[in-house]
């Protein structure tokens, strides 16, 4: 398997780095399946009448859109964990910050239609008797500014946090613990009303995104497709990074950090770069998630959520990227079913899934796929030989 | 100011127009020059008034019993350890004591550690690619492509270290000896002027040792090679000049025959060790 991967990087290593993934079989299949799924859901939703057994209703489209934003988040985590060996247990923080940036824009779009009818202040600020917007809410009425913040705010946090951590060569378990502490600290901070982010309730009651009514089915379908496209773009970007020489430096860092440093790479800068890219993708995932679920509150910062993301990646298979997507969708689909049927059993089911996969499929679902592919290959080879 | 001056001086070619010569100046003597170097760790003198010179293109073997300061000496040359006293010069232009590890490495001092560390998940080819002297900042690395020139260079090193047929195999499946050669290949990709090789044949089979001896003697001349080794048979097979270290200083220096007949050397090292080795 490894030899075929190397052969692929050989033949495509002359190409421009961003278009390199398109030459890869795995990426072609992934994009093909993703776009086929987007198309299928769209057609089944629009073309079939309600009540038809194959009709996909708006609720399900919305649910799929949520899964896709989780999948993008999982890809971001796999980029740093699978290829760089940095087990971030705080990626939920970047996801939530991207979500809050989007939420602030959506809050400003409500305008004077809120319960208190204030043209500028969101309801919770009126409730707290604030008379003007805090400075950090300025500009969020403009879509371009808010969308820029969706990427820049998590990116900046990752830059500062990563700079301090990687410069001091904090890696391994210690890094995992401080990322966990980071997201926990942010959760406590966002719970406070004085922070100006809606406290415990967070931001909700959204109405419009870019003028489209968030409660209409067409907008939900549009958001679902937009999330799918964002996932495709995020996947291609990550794939381009991991198939470049920089990706090989990342794998080298993961396996032998001191050695990589010794042959002249400033390891901490590579770690910081990839960490920031990953945080921005997580922020984008959060921003696509919020308008689809209609709320963002501090529970997205909870340490448990960040650990769950890592579980998706582990279940799907580390260091493949598409494994992260499979894992995120599978686990969340199971979660939807379980929490509907037996809400109390969900955590046990998640635990059981994790144990079973670790024992039976140490390389996750993606590892199983690769294994089946190789078995098929070795099964067809002898036939050719005898023929 | 200096640019203006160089424009107005008429007696020579403008400085900035002159071709960049190799930064390491060996016109006036040895490539490595260590004088009166001492290091102590918590009172223990690991290196004690060490004097050592390595000529350009020389293959030098350094032997000595455990604790003689061989590894500490390499640490000083590569900038990992700072000596308490003395001076270390690379060519006649670079004072190694004023430089940090990455700068020393990019100047052309390559070091192979005792335990081979290759990137096991990457192929042999990719290992060499990463080790190559190149712009190692983030964006040049992200956009880097493998040109024909780079490919030729990697193929040349693959031939030298004898791993051409295994180029697409992950380095993790290589045997111990092959990993050592790959490590030497990774050093060669950086086009070093001076190679420091720590115990290259530890754990190798006879055949692998022979192959390593050929490899190292083939490298000398093009670059200077310093080999630290315990295996006397191996040292005898490659060494032209041997330095014996003892208690942090040079005990004897000369051809293998000269040093092995030196009574001081026999007393501290060779006698005892030969019996063990035999």
Interface residues (C-beta under 8 A of the other chain):
Chain A: X2 X3 X6 X7 X9 X10 X13 X14 X15 X16 X17 X241 X244 X245 X246 X248 X249 X251 X252 X254 X255 X256 X258 X259 X260 X261 X262 X263 X264 X265 X266 X269 X270 X273
Chain B: X101 X102 X105 X106 X111 X117 X118 X119 X120 X121 X122 X123 X125 X126 X129 X130 X131 X136 X137 X138 X141 X142 X143 X144 X145 X146 X147 X168 X169 X170 X186 X190
